[in-house]
């Protein structure tokens, strides 16, 4: 299979430009029709997308402007970034991760998360998440607290050990993801457990830790795909579901030879359907939601990594998760 991504990448580049606020360098809005003020996901996702497609800002003055726009969105009292569509832990981790692309950080420490630097409170926090009923939504908190603290120098090795040891000890050995017994409860479907577990996996990647039960995670990913058990928008809209599945499958396959050929056959089949679907999703005004587009762009980057020589582009795509955690 050979697919040239350049035409799609050019549409993505044009979309980011369309989300820039006029006469305000470094400022972006998540939705193109709302061009009054910059917002957290507009600014962060513009940086993420531009980094991924090889269009990252090189002009020092414009880079500084982009950093300043993001930094200005932080609450100085709590050190958190807040936005209505996501939990503050997600928004905080997402904005801090975007700043890291510039070799920068937030203006203020994330003191709203400092209580979780205590190992006992951290473990109680993780145990108190709704793993059975809302694993996807709750992972924004469980993964966000690690990423935000790690990227601001507030996650020493001993604390990281507590965090990952807890996840290792509680990961379900039958499915290779989520909390032991949570999937079996049947409270929500296994796909949403995967979408939640993905957020912990990029923390594992950042910490250079092995995934717990990687062969079982591969089994789960392949089963969900082969049995068509993904939610309806999967594979043909701007969501993060695709990168969640692709990343879990591809990165787990790097840690074990288990079903290696099947993994790459599934990824190849998916790419052949997903890329044309993205091209068809583009409209005359571009891709409307910059945050959803970032999910799709990261999926493309991960597919290109997983399928060497099959997805071509003039500039190789870079997955931001290979640099730091959180999307």
C-alpha positions in Angstrom: 0.0 0.0 0.0 1.3 3.5 -0.9 -0.6 6.6 0.1 0.7 10.2 -0.4 -0.4 12.3 2.6 0.8 15.6 1.2 -2.6 16.8 -0.2 -4.3 16.1 3.1 -1.5 17.7 5.1 -1.9 20.9 3.0 -5.6 21.0 3.9 -4.7 20.6 7.5 -2.1 23.4 7.3 -4.7 25.7 5.7 -7.2 24.8 8.4 -4.8 25.9 11.2 -4.3 29.2 9.4 -8.0 29.7 9.2 -8.3 29.3 13.0 -5.7 32.1 13.7 -7.0 35.3 15.0 -6.2 38.2 12.7 -3.6 40.7 13.7 -2.8 38.8 16.9 0.3 36.5 16.3 0.2 33.2 18.1 -3.5 33.4 19.0 -5.9 30.7 17.8 -9.4 29.7 18.4 -10.7 26.1 18.5 -13.7 26.8 16.3 -13.2 29.0 13.2 -16.4 30.9 13.5 -15.5 32.2 17.0 -12.7 34.6 16.1 -13.1 37.1 19.0 -10.6 35.8 21.6 -8.0 33.0 21.8 -8.9 29.8 23.8 -7.0 27.0 25.4 -7.6 24.3 22.9 -7.2 26.6 19.9 -3.8 27.8 21.0 -2.6 24.4 22.2 -3.9 22.4 19.3 -2.5 24.8 16.7 0.9 24.3 18.3 0.5 20.5 18.4 -0.7 20.3 14.8 2.0 22.6 13.4 4.6 20.5 15.3 3.2 17.3 13.9 3.1 18.3 10.2 6.6 20.0 10.3 5.2 23.6 10.2 6.2 24.6 13.7 6.9 28.3 14.2 10.6 29.2 13.7 10.6 32.9 14.0 11.7 33.8 17.5 9.3 36.7 17.9 6.3 34.7 16.7 7.3 31.7 18.9 7.4 34.0 21.9 4.0 35.4 21.0 2.5 31.9 20.8 4.0 31.1 24.2 2.7 34.3 25.7 -0.9 33.6 24.4 -0.9 30.2 26.0 0.6 31.3 29.3 -1.9 34.1 29.6 -4.7 31.5 29.8 -3.5 30.1 33.1 -5.2 30.9 36.4 -2.5 32.4 38.6 -4.2 31.4 41.9 -4.5 27.7 41.2 -1.9 27.3 38.4 -4.6 25.4 36.4 -5.9 26.0 32.9 -9.7 25.9 32.8 -12.1 25.6 29.9 -15.7 24.5 29.7 -15.4 21.4 27.5 -12.9 19.4 29.6 -12.0 18.8 33.2 -9.3 21.3 34.4 -6.8 18.5 34.9 -7.1 17.7 31.2 -6.9 21.3 30.1 -3.9 22.0 32.4 -2.0 19.0 31.2 -2.9 19.7 27.5 -1.7 23.4 27.7 1.5 22.6 29.6 2.3 19.9 27.1 1.8 22.3 24.3 4.1 24.8 26.0 6.8 22.1 26.2 7.0 22.0 22.4 8.4 25.5 22.6 10.8 24.5 25.4 8.7 26.6 27.6 6.4 26.1 30.6 3.6 27.8 32.5 4.1 31.0 34.4 2.9 29.6 37.7 3.3 26.1 39.3 0.2 23.9 39.2 -0.5 24.3 42.9 -4.1 23.0 42.4 -2.5 19.6 41.9 0.0 19.7 44.6 -2.1 17.7 47.1 -1.5 14.6 44.9 2.2 14.8 45.4 1.5 12.9 48.6 1.7 9.2 47.7 -1.2 8.2 49.9 -3.5 10.9 48.4 -2.3 9.9 44.9 -3.3 6.3 45.4 -6.6 7.3 47.0 -7.2 9.6 44.1 -6.6 6.9 41.5 -8.7 4.4 43.4 -11.6 6.9 43.7 -11.9 7.4 39.9 -15.0 5.9 38.3 -13.2 3.1 36.4 -16.3 1.1 35.8 -18.8 3.7 34.7 -16.7 6.6 33.1 -13.2 5.2 32.4 -12.7 7.5 29.4 -13.8 10.8 31.0 -12.1 9.9 34.3 -8.8 9.1 32.6 -8.4 12.8 31.8 -7.9 13.3 35.5 -5.9 10.2 36.3 -3.5 10.8 33.4 -3.6 14.6 33.5 -2.3 14.8 37.1 0.8 12.9 36.2 1.5 14.8 33.0 1.1 18.2 34.5 3.2 17.4 37.5 5.9 15.6 35.5 6.2 18.4 32.9 6.6 21.1 35.6 9.3 19.2 37.5 7.0 18.1 40.3 7.1 14.3 39.8 10.3 12.9 41.4 11.3 9.3 40.6 9.9 7.9 43.9 6.5 9.5 43.2 6.5 8.2 39.6 7.2 4.7 41.0 4.1 5.0 43.3 2.0 6.1 40.3 3.0 3.3 37.9 3.2 0.6 40.5 -0.5 1.3 41.4 -1.5 1.1 37.7 0.6 -2.1 37.2 -1.0 -3.7 40.3 -4.5 -2.8 39.3 -4.5 -3.2 35.5 -6.9 -6.0 34.4 -4.8 -9.0 33.3 -7.6 -10.4 31.2 -8.0 -7.3 29.0 -4.6 -5.6 29.5 -6.3 -2.3 30.2 -8.4 -0.5 32.8 -9.0 -1.5 36.4 -9.2 -5.1 37.4 -12.9 -6.1 37.2 -14.1 -2.8 35.8 -14.8 -4.1 32.2 -16.4 -7.3 33.6 -18.9 -5.2 35.4 -20.5 -4.3 32.1 -21.2 -0.8 33.2 -19.9 0.6 30.0 -18.5 -0.9 26.8 -14.9 -2.1 26.5 -14.1 0.4 23.8 -14.5 3.3 26.3 -12.2 1.5 28.6 -9.6 1.4 25.8 -10.1 5.1 25.1 -9.5 5.8 28.8 -6.5 3.5 29.2 -4.8 5.2 26.2 -4.2 8.2 28.4 -2.2 6.2 30.9 -0.3 4.5 28.1 1.3 7.8 26.9 2.4 8.4 30.5 4.0 4.9 30.4 5.7 5.8 27.2 7.1 9.1 28.6 8.4 7.3 31.7 10.0 4.5 29.6 7.9 1.9 31.4 6.6 -1.3 30.0 2.9 -1.6 29.4 1.3 -4.1 31.9 -0.1 -7.2 30.1 0.8 -6.0 26.6 -0.2 -9.2 24.8 -3.7 -9.0 26.4 -4.0 -5.4 25.3 -3.2 -6.4 21.7 -5.9 -9.1 22.0 -8.4 -6.5 23.2 -7.6 -4.0 20.5 -7.8 -6.5 17.7 -11.1 -8.0 19.0 -12.7 -4.6 19.3 -11.8 -3.8 15.7 -12.5 -7.2 14.1 -15.8 -7.5 15.9 -16.9 -4.0 15.0 -17.4 -3.0 18.6 -16.2 0.6 18.3 -18.6 3.5 18.5 -20.2 4.5 15.3 -18.1 7.6 14.5 -14.9 5.5 14.7 -12.8 5.8 11.6 -14.7 8.5 9.7 -14.8 11.6 11.8 -12.6 14.0 13.8 -12.2 12.3 17.1 -9.5 10.9 19.4 -10.9 7.4 19.3 -8.7 6.5 16.4 -5.4 7.5 17.9 -6.4 5.8 21.1 -6.7 2.5 19.3 -3.8 2.9 16.9 -1.4 4.0 19.6 -2.3 1.2 22.0 -2.0 -1.4 19.3 1.2 -0.1 17.7 3.1 0.7 20.9 2.1 -2.6 22.6 3.4 -4.5 19.5 6.8 -2.9 20.1 7.0 -4.5 23.4 6.0 -8.1 22.5 6.1 -10.2 19.3 2.6 -11.4 20.1 0.4 -11.3 16.9 2.8 -8.9 15.3 1.7 -9.6 11.7 -2.0 -9.4 12.6 -1.4 -6.0 14.3 0.1 -4.5 11.2 -2.5 -6.1 8.9 -5.2 -4.5 10.9 -3.5 -1.1 11.0 -2.9 -1.3 7.2 -6.6 -2.1 6.5 -7.7 0.7 8.8 -5.4 3.3 7.2 -6.8 2.4 3.7 -10.3 3.4 5.0 -9.5 6.1 7.4 -7.4 8.4 5.2 -10.0 8.7 2.4 -12.6 9.3 5.1 -10.6 12.3 6.5 -10.2 13.7 3.0 -13.9 13.5 2.5 -14.6 15.1 5.9 -12.7 18.3 4.8 -15.1 21.0 3.6 -14.7 24.4 1.9 -14.1 26.0 5.2 -11.6 23.3 6.4 -11.9 21.1 9.4 -14.1 23.0 11.9 -12.9 21.7 15.3 -9.2 22.2 15.7 -9.1 19.9 18.8 -10.7 17.0 16.9 -8.4 17.7 14.0 -5.4 17.3 16.3 -6.6 13.9 17.3 -6.8 12.9 13.6 -3.4 14.4 12.8 -1.8 12.4 15.7 -3.5 9.3 14.3 -1.9 9.9 10.9 1.5 10.4 12.5 1.1 7.1 14.4 0.0 5.2 11.3 3.0 6.5 9.4 5.3 5.3 12.2 3.5 1.9 12.3 3.6 1.4 8.5 7.1 2.3 7.3 7.2 3.3 3.6 3.5 3.0 3.1 2.3 6.5 4.1 4.4 9.1 2.3 4.8 12.8 3.0 7.3 15.4 2.0 8.0 16.1 5.7 7.7 13.0 8.0 5.0 13.5 10.6 6.1 13.6 14.2 3.9 12.3 17.0 4.0 14.8 19.9 3.7 11.8 22.3 7.3 10.8 21.4 8.4 14.0 22.9 6.2 14.4 26.0 2.9 13.0 27.4 -0.6 14.2 26.9 -3.0 15.0 24.0 
